[in-house]
Amino acid sequence: MTIFWLVALATCYATYVVARSEFPPMELVRVAVFKRWGEGSWQSYLVSCAWCISAYTAGAVTAGTAILAEAPRPVLLWLGAAAVSGAFHQVIDLIAKLTTLVERRIKTQ
């Protein structure tokens, strides 16, 4: 069970780096995709959607773990880590929206 949570946390971090961080290589890729296909395209959606990227990063993390640590049931590990990471990023988005609403309300009082 410990390996599952380690893979899930690694997936959460990798998803953040790919989808949202300002880490130059990742930001360059996102900007290039946005410029080439436009921000409303499905390609842009795939490089900025935490749920989508969680599936890719969980696959990569699980593959590495399966090779290096002989993880049991890698398909279940992959899907579970992707689900945890996607849900985690949804909670983060909700907290950010609530924080923005609270800040706006405080400013208007």
Helices and strands as residue ranges (DSSP letters): H 2-19, H 24-37, H 42-48, H 50-69, H 74-108
